[in-house]
């Protein structure tokens, strides 16, 4: 039997909601925008180059986000993948690599933005004055979560496991047709990810990357 403190669980969900939704939606918009700049109008034609969350929501990804926010320490979720048609690209291999790289880089950028805002809040609203304000504590916690979650999303998507973005980046550097053969492993990718997740191996890989990034960035900010 699970013993869940629903008040704490809902608070955790509220704290993670904005950073996670921003992270997964802007991740997909970045894919579509770079594809558009490289000559592919597919995402723009179906209205996916928008910050409106509705066209991006994947029901299963939203459910997984809710469950992991309420019951676990590892927040996970996804949006609908932006469709990309490499036939529009002048250099399909290089352009697909750039499109794939855009998503994780956007998450790293968001992590830096959330961290910068956190530092700004500390400067403008000193904790010694505002430490008893529930709104203040919620804002600080949400901004801190934004750093952790977006570093997590960035590193997760850079893992070289098809269909994650890292696999498309790696395939660009593989010689000959090895890249295409590697990408064909995508059919097994979701199963591999689930095995890594439930075995705990995923956390062993991502944990040091995310923790090191967060600690290093907070040290740089003087937090």
Secondary structure, DSSP 8 states (H G I E B T S, - for coil): -----HHHHHHHHHHHHHHHHHHHHHHHHHHHHHHHHTT--HHHHTT-SSS-SGGGB-HHHHHHHHHHHHH-SS----B------GGG-SSHHHHHHHHHHHHHHHHHHHHHHHHHHHHHHHHHS-HHHHTT-HHHHHHHHHHHHHHHHHHHHHHHHTSS-TTSHHHHHHHHHS-TTHHHHHHTTHHHHHHHHHHHHHHTHHHHHHHHHHHHHHHHHHHHHT-
